[in-house]
Amino acid sequence: MFDLPDDEILSLSKEHVFYTWSAQAKVNPIAVKRAKGVHFWDVDDKRYLDFNSMTMCVNIGHGDERVIKAMQEQVAELPYAAPGMTTRVRALASKMVADVTPHQALTRVLFTLGGADANENAIKLARGYTGRHKILTRYRSYHGATAGAMAATGDPRRLAWEPNLMSGVVHFLDPYRYRSTFHRTNPDISEQDFAQDYLNHLEEIIQYEGPQTIAGILIESVTGTNGVIIPPQGYMQGVRALCDKYDIVMIADEVMSGFGRTGKWFAVEHWDVIPDIITMAKGLTSAYAPLGAVAMKPQIAAAFSEHAFESGLTYTSHPVSLAAAVANINVMREDKLVEHAAVMGPVLNRMLTDLGEAHPSVGEVRNIGLFGIVELVKDRKTKEPMAPWNGSSPEMNALKNYCLDNGLYLYTHWHTALIIPPLIITEEQLKEGFAVLDKALEITDKAV
Ligand SMILES: Cc1ncc(COP(=O)(O)O)c(C=O)c1O
């Protein structure tokens, strides 16, 4: 389509592209040429099995013609309309998103460009609705890289920009059983008591901060890059109850955990919880086009009936992105991908468990649906991580390189390896990836 030889892509990119999250001199990108299903190919025609859905976002898999066609038709019919107008695809997409929210309870939808600005807008809505300022989020969280979303982020990605971020965010601890600060001396505590301890901790913070000052509690329903932390039974219901008790808006960030990833449309459904606001992106279009959304209960929207919501985006409800969302949701329904992810959950769990049994460097494995993680440690007893907090290590780098060399694309973060493949993946394809991982872990085993 464009007149640039394959062998010039990399050199030209190195000269002119400025990369995010990277020291520019150290960037060594894969020059991707095409992608189909669970695979993509680089310009040398090397094939990679995609165990990370690119950026945990290509939920329906690569190159689905139904989505591509819908986008082509939309761009031919109407590529853009102003934010204050409406279009056929805007009407349809907002209805379809509302329909997949838990109990169809979040009936109004504000479209954004991605996950960070979805969270920014959710925070504004919560503040406008309550007239309060503070937002509570967890330490092991990522909510995006714009100033407000970065402030909300609990993990070290926020540190480079402090203190010039949005004010009013208070962080609290995550119910992370494997490394629970509260339970080092009683690791066998029941799930119910464990959840309650973390809810007590949250309520204590609410009290210290003053409930009358807290607009929202923003949490990832299942924590993503900070460790695929699956909330214990009772925890999400408990957060909902605390929000109700203190009139705080409950915001579920389902940017990564939504759209079938966990075997439900949204992860909160596992605990039958209805948040006041859900933010989403990634799987909403399976990344065929950039799009985020904020779905809210009618009472949140009603708070802005008589006065304006003072915010906006030139590209809100971009028709081509919305066409991708509509087609993507249709594909997920037609191909029963949410159901498939639910079925594949135990399959992935078995493979993770086998991996853990075979390799002494595996400290713990976890998954919910097709959202999985391997925690690598130097010592199972002390749980010393294979790379330090917010750092890397030769072993983790070697593991990642081995996988890439052998055609397995997966995301490693600190001492963890994440398994987040497209939802269309089959047992055979999972096995193929695990065979590479199994060999790669011989590297980390040597450090035990
Ligand atoms: C849970 C969560 N929230 C928000 C975001 C930010 O989304 P975006 O990169 O589309 O701004 C991410 C991105 O990885 C995420 O994982």
The ligand as a MOL file (V3000), in Angstrom:
LIG
                    3D

  0  0  0     0  0            999 V3000
M  V30 BEGIN CTAB
M  V30 COUNTS 16 16 0 0 0
M  V30 BEGIN ATOM
M  V30 1 C -6.4280 -1.5660 33.8710 0
M  V30 2 C -6.0300 -0.5070 32.8910 0
M  V30 3 N -6.5940 0.7080 32.9700 0
M  V30 4 C -6.2680 1.6870 32.1210 0
M  V30 5 C -5.3270 1.4870 31.1260 0
M  V30 6 C -4.9670 2.6030 30.2030 0
M  V30 7 O -5.4740 2.3680 28.9350 0
M  V30 8 P -4.8720 3.1400 27.6680 0
M  V30 9 O -3.4760 2.6680 27.4910 0
M  V30 10 O -5.8060 2.7540 26.5600 0
M  V30 11 O -4.9480 4.5920 27.9740 0
M  V30 12 C -4.7050 0.2450 31.0160 0
M  V30 13 C -3.6920 0.0020 29.9740 0
M  V30 14 O -2.9630 -0.9490 29.9650 0
M  V30 15 C -5.0680 -0.7770 31.9220 0
M  V30 16 O -4.4890 -1.9860 31.8600 0
M  V30 END ATOM
M  V30 BEGIN BOND
M  V30 1 1 1 2
M  V30 2 1 2 3
M  V30 3 2 2 15
M  V30 4 2 3 4
M  V30 5 1 4 5
M  V30 6 1 5 6
M  V30 7 2 5 12
M  V30 8 1 6 7
M  V30 9 1 7 8
M  V30 10 2 8 9
M  V30 11 1 8 10
M  V30 12 1 8 11
M  V30 13 1 12 13
M  V30 14 1 12 15
M  V30 15 2 13 14
M  V30 16 1 15 16
M  V30 END BOND
M  V30 END CTAB
M  END
